[in-house]
Amino acid sequence: MENDTVSVIVPVYNVEKYLDTCINSLLNQSYNNLEIILIDDGSSDDSGKLCDAFEQENSRIKVIHKENEGLGLSRNAGLKIAQGKYVTFVDSDDFLGTSAIEDLVKAADKNNADICIGGFTRINRNGEEIFEEQYTRRIALGKEKSQDVFIQMLGSLPESHKSLKMSVWNCLYRLDLIKHYNLKFVSERELISEDIIWHSEYFKYVNTSVIIDNTAYYYRENQKSLTQSYNSKRFRLSMNLYFELTKRINENNLNKEAELRNKKQLFINIRTCIAQEKSQNLKQAVKNINTITKDKDLIQIINDYPISRLELKQRTFLLMLKHRWNLALALLSKGLVI
């Protein structure tokens, strides 16, 4: 098995506090045949120097320094030089358990899979475990069954919280498939979730998908990350993502379930937009929320959604949006935890 090289692409941007932990977790993998590609995305701290130091000490590590372009385009820079049979992605403030890559490769090899998906363990900034997302092991054979796997990445159904994470970390991909179809990431500055867009393209060519029950990817909650930091454009980016995914769902003739999951994920993204207003004063928060609740497209999506199938808290939130209870939403944001 270890004759097959796995390329590990790690975009790096201002993470000097966590970078040692991340890279050492890769060097200590039970699966040794790794090509570790560190992409210094214009870091202004000492992250780039740390990357160079690791490269000097270990022949498995390659470093690329580039101007800051963001996560998606940094991954593209790594894909250009990757040479493994498989490729996986790691965020540089996260780290892996010792068997993480071996678990993915074993399952992919055994089932001749085009993608292998694992779970994760969420940790806080101090490395303390706070949540574990573990999936049931299963195999999806054929394009149709694999498309069902992708559909589950779009979000959950109205009466359920079950879905698959849309993130590309702790997933293993076939590099020859990526290169044959010239697959690339979009910039998260254009579409706020570049990972689900990536999967919408990759799954067009997937015949066999495998999901495993490991949780050996340790995802660190970081208040400075794109998902946690304030972004005045978040609402518009969330709507753009929804419409882009709707277009792709229609182009690929995916079922009604895909539409429902996409809509519910939009509502979760809108909840994040509301929650980020906790950092603003009340007057500004109300003004910003008013921009959201007066959006005709959003209200039409809510009107078309089976709200009655939602649990009470989710149903109440959508009704607050629909009836433009801006002050109540602003007050709620002060205590809302995402």
Buried (B, 14 or more C-beta within 10 A) or exposed (E): EEEEBBBBBBBBBBBBEBBBBBBEBBBEBEBEBBBBBBBBBBBEEEBBEBBBBBBEEEEBBBBBBBEEBBBBBBBBBBBEEBEBBBBBBBBBBBBBBEBBBBBBBBBBBEBEBBBBBBBBBBBEEEEEEEEEBEBEEEBBEEBEBBBBBBBBBBBBBBEEEEBBBBBBBBBBBBBEBBEEEEBBBBBBBBBBBBBBBBBBBBBBBBBBBBBBEBBBBBBBBBEEEBBEEEBEEBBBBBBBBBEBBBEBBEEEEBEEBBBBBBBBBBBBBBBBBBBBBBEBEEEEBBBBBBEBBEBEEBBEBBEEBEBEBBEEEBBBBBEBBBEBBBEEBBBBBEEBEE
